[in-house]
Amino acid sequence: MTDRMQRFENAANMLVAGRKVSVAVRELPQGNVQAWLAELKSYVIFGHTDPGDEVTYKVYVDVKNGRAIAQAKLAYID
């Protein structure tokens, strides 16, 4: 597993555990917060839920003072 993949896996584990993950926006490739959010979503949802589950995770990112702060919340599928 590459270092980048390991960092995303660690971040996904922290988000699922109810913790927040933050990174300086300037450290993201081209400062692209949306791309970071999309990749975090895929690691959280595909790595921590089963297609048959009735729950999923909603992943959010807020940007404050130059930092992108992600959090995930458990949500029920309607």
Residue frames as a rotation matrix with the C-alpha (Angstrom) as fourth column:
MET 1
0.590 0.808 0.000 0.00
0.808 -0.590 0.000 0.00
0.000 0.000 -1.000 0.00
THR 2
-0.177 -0.661 0.729 1.40
0.582 -0.668 -0.464 3.39
0.794 0.342 0.503 -0.93
ASP 3
-0.843 -0.214 -0.493 1.87
0.531 -0.476 -0.702 6.13
-0.084 -0.853 0.515 1.63
ARG 4
-0.813 0.582 0.032 -0.95
-0.538 -0.771 0.341 8.15
0.223 0.260 0.939 0.05
MET 5
-0.080 0.804 -0.589 -3.36
-0.165 0.572 0.804 5.22
0.983 0.162 0.087 0.23
GLN 6
-0.365 -0.134 -0.921 -2.36
0.794 0.472 -0.383 4.55
0.486 -0.871 -0.065 3.83
ARG 7
-0.993 -0.001 -0.115 -3.07
0.059 -0.863 -0.501 8.19
-0.099 -0.505 0.858 4.76
PHE 8
-0.453 0.887 -0.087 -6.56
-0.704 -0.296 0.646 7.96
0.547 0.353 0.759 3.22
GLU 9
-0.016 0.417 -0.909 -7.23
0.269 0.877 0.398 4.65
0.963 -0.238 -0.126 4.98
ASN 10
-0.690 -0.290 -0.663 -6.15
0.709 -0.088 -0.699 6.16
0.144 -0.953 0.267 8.30
ALA 11
-0.920 0.389 0.048 -8.33
-0.392 -0.918 -0.057 9.22
0.022 -0.072 0.997 7.68
ALA 12
-0.195 0.889 -0.414 -11.32
-0.447 0.295 0.845 7.02
0.873 0.350 0.340 6.82
ASN 13
-0.202 0.068 -0.977 -10.85
0.670 0.737 -0.087 4.99
0.715 -0.672 -0.194 10.01
MET 14
-0.913 -0.160 -0.375 -10.74
0.390 -0.614 -0.686 8.19
-0.121 -0.773 0.623 12.08
LEU 15
-0.725 0.689 0.011 -13.86
-0.616 -0.656 0.436 9.60
0.308 0.309 0.900 10.38
VAL 16
-0.041 0.715 -0.698 -15.82
-0.074 0.695 0.715 6.38
0.996 0.081 0.025 10.96
ALA 17
-0.374 -0.181 -0.910 -14.74
0.830 0.372 -0.416 6.47
0.414 -0.910 0.011 14.61
GLY 18
0.623 0.760 -0.184 -16.39
0.771 -0.558 0.306 9.89
0.130 -0.333 -0.934 14.92
ARG 19
0.024 -0.694 -0.720 -13.26
0.559 -0.587 0.585 12.01
-0.829 -0.416 0.374 14.82
LYS 20
0.935 0.201 -0.293 -12.54
-0.086 -0.671 -0.737 14.93
-0.345 0.714 -0.610 12.53
VAL 21
0.125 -0.897 0.424 -9.67
0.884 0.295 0.362 15.03
-0.449 0.330 0.830 10.07
SER 22
0.888 0.173 -0.426 -8.07
0.015 -0.937 -0.350 18.25
-0.459 0.305 -0.834 8.90
VAL 23
0.008 -0.880 0.476 -5.43
0.943 0.164 0.288 19.29
-0.331 0.447 0.831 6.43
ALA 24
-0.242 -0.161 -0.957 -4.12
-0.043 -0.983 0.176 22.64
-0.969 0.084 0.231 5.25
VAL 25
0.787 0.615 0.047 -5.77
0.051 0.011 -0.999 23.51
-0.615 0.788 -0.023 1.94
ARG 26
0.480 -0.665 -0.572 -2.37
-0.867 -0.458 -0.195 24.46
-0.133 0.590 -0.797 0.50
GLU 27
-0.496 -0.681 0.539 -1.21
-0.605 0.716 0.348 20.84
-0.623 -0.153 -0.767 1.02
LEU 28
0.313 0.671 0.673 -3.98
0.187 0.651 -0.736 19.46
-0.931 0.356 0.078 -1.21
PRO 29
-0.564 -0.500 0.657 -3.11
0.724 0.082 0.685 19.00
-0.396 0.862 0.315 -4.91
GLN 30
-0.662 0.212 0.719 -4.00
0.396 -0.715 0.576 22.35
0.636 0.666 0.389 -6.53
GLY 31
-0.945 0.289 0.151 -5.84
-0.288 -0.524 -0.801 23.19
-0.153 -0.801 0.579 -3.28
ASN 32
-0.461 0.789 -0.405 -8.77
-0.488 0.156 0.859 21.12
0.741 0.594 0.313 -4.56
VAL 33
-0.681 0.276 0.679 -11.05
-0.662 0.166 -0.731 20.52
-0.314 -0.947 0.070 -1.56
GLN 34
0.383 0.907 -0.175 -13.77
-0.893 0.316 -0.320 18.87
-0.235 0.279 0.931 -3.68
ALA 35
0.229 -0.381 -0.896 -11.35
-0.506 0.739 -0.444 16.21
0.832 0.555 -0.024 -4.95
TRP 36
-0.828 -0.530 0.180 -10.23
-0.392 0.321 -0.862 15.51
0.400 -0.785 -0.474 -1.37
LEU 37
-0.290 0.826 0.483 -13.88
-0.824 0.040 -0.564 15.19
-0.486 -0.562 0.669 -0.28
ALA 38
0.543 0.519 -0.660 -14.67
-0.809 0.534 -0.245 12.79
0.225 0.668 0.710 -3.13
GLU 39
-0.176 -0.688 -0.704 -11.70
-0.328 0.716 -0.617 10.58
0.928 0.122 -0.351 -2.29
LEU 40
-0.862 -0.077 0.501 -12.51
-0.507 0.118 -0.854 10.56
0.007 -0.990 -0.141 1.43
LYS 41
0.120 0.987 0.111 -16.12
-0.940 0.149 -0.308 9.60
-0.321 -0.067 0.945 0.62
SER 42
0.451 0.059 -0.891 -14.99
-0.600 0.759 -0.253 6.65
0.661 0.649 0.378 -1.45
TYR 43
-0.611 -0.730 -0.307 -12.63
-0.215 0.526 -0.823 5.39
0.762 -0.436 -0.478 1.28
VAL 44
-0.751 0.374 0.545 -15.28
-0.605 -0.058 -0.794 5.78
-0.265 -0.926 0.269 4.00
ILE 45
0.231 0.970 -0.080 -18.27
-0.919 0.191 -0.346 4.42
-0.320 0.154 0.935 2.12
PHE 46
0.536 -0.010 -0.844 -16.64
-0.566 0.738 -0.368 1.59
0.626 0.675 0.390 0.18
GLY 47
-0.452 -0.824 -0.340 -14.27
-0.237 0.479 -0.845 0.58
0.860 -0.302 -0.412 2.95
HIS 48
-0.979 0.016 0.204 -16.68
-0.203 0.055 -0.978 0.70
-0.027 -0.998 -0.050 5.88
THR 49
-0.059 0.987 0.150 -20.12
-0.753 0.054 -0.655 -0.27
-0.655 -0.152 0.740 4.57
ASP 50
-0.776 -0.038 0.629 -21.53
0.274 0.879 0.391 -3.29
-0.568 0.476 -0.672 2.80
PRO 51
-0.895 0.444 -0.054 -23.88
-0.255 -0.407 0.877 -2.87
0.367 0.799 0.477 -0.19
GLY 52
-0.235 0.846 -0.480 -26.58
0.485 0.529 0.696 -4.70
0.843 -0.069 -0.534 1.80
ASP 53
-0.745 -0.099 -0.660 -26.32
0.658 -0.277 -0.700 -2.39
-0.114 -0.956 0.272 4.80
GLU 54
0.360 0.906 0.223 -29.16
0.887 -0.407 0.220 -0.09
0.290 0.119 -0.949 5.70
VAL 55
0.752 -0.190 -0.631 -26.70
0.216 -0.834 0.508 2.57
-0.622 -0.519 -0.586 6.80
THR 56
0.391 -0.706 0.590 -24.06
0.772 -0.098 -0.628 4.63
0.501 0.701 0.507 5.05
TYR 57
-0.086 -0.469 -0.879 -21.88
0.788 -0.572 0.228 7.57
-0.610 -0.673 0.419 5.92
LYS 58
0.837 0.217 0.503 -22.29
0.463 -0.770 -0.439 11.16
0.292 0.600 -0.745 4.85
VAL 59
-0.072 -0.946 -0.315 -18.95
0.964 -0.147 0.220 12.91
-0.254 -0.288 0.923 4.62
TYR 60
0.913 0.375 0.160 -18.71
0.396 -0.910 -0.125 16.67
0.098 0.178 -0.979 4.94
VAL 61
-0.222 -0.972 -0.073 -15.82
0.972 -0.214 -0.101 19.11
0.083 -0.093 0.992 4.54
ASP 62
0.921 0.360 -0.148 -15.76
0.378 -0.918 0.121 22.66
-0.092 -0.168 -0.982 5.91
VAL 63
-0.021 -0.933 0.360 -12.99
0.792 -0.235 -0.563 25.12
0.610 0.273 0.744 5.13
LYS 64
0.965 0.253 -0.066 -11.96
0.233 -0.718 0.656 27.45
0.118 -0.649 -0.752 7.95
ASN 65
0.699 -0.709 -0.094 -8.84
-0.509 -0.585 0.632 29.58
-0.503 -0.394 -0.770 8.26
GLY 66
0.092 -0.700 -0.708 -7.09
-0.982 0.054 -0.181 27.78
0.164 0.712 -0.683 5.40
ARG 67
-0.853 -0.320 0.411 -7.80
-0.415 0.895 -0.165 24.28
-0.315 -0.311 -0.896 6.74
ALA 68
-0.152 0.781 -0.605 -10.14
-0.665 0.372 0.648 21.70
0.731 0.501 0.463 5.23
ILE 69
-0.736 -0.009 0.677 -11.90
-0.622 0.404 -0.671 19.87
-0.268 -0.915 -0.303 8.08
ALA 70
-0.387 0.566 -0.728 -13.72
-0.458 0.567 0.684 16.61
0.800 0.599 0.040 7.30
GLN 71
-0.660 0.258 0.706 -16.22
-0.593 0.398 -0.700 14.71
-0.461 -0.880 -0.110 9.39
ALA 72
-0.711 0.448 -0.543 -18.51
-0.190 0.620 0.761 11.75
0.678 0.644 -0.356 8.73
LYS 73
-0.471 0.657 0.589 -21.93
-0.800 -0.036 -0.599 10.97
-0.372 -0.753 0.542 10.11
LEU 74
-0.917 0.236 0.321 -23.81
0.282 0.954 0.103 7.70
-0.282 0.184 -0.942 10.06
ALA 75
-0.464 0.797 -0.386 -26.99
-0.835 -0.539 -0.110 7.97
-0.296 0.271 0.916 7.98
TYR 76
-0.274 0.481 0.833 -29.80
0.136 0.877 -0.461 5.54
-0.952 -0.013 -0.305 7.25
ILE 77
-0.999 -0.015 -0.047 -30.63
-0.046 -0.051 0.998 4.72
-0.017 0.999 0.051 3.66
ASP 78
-0.336 0.940 -0.061 -34.24
-0.677 -0.286 -0.678 5.61
-0.655 -0.186 0.732 2.82
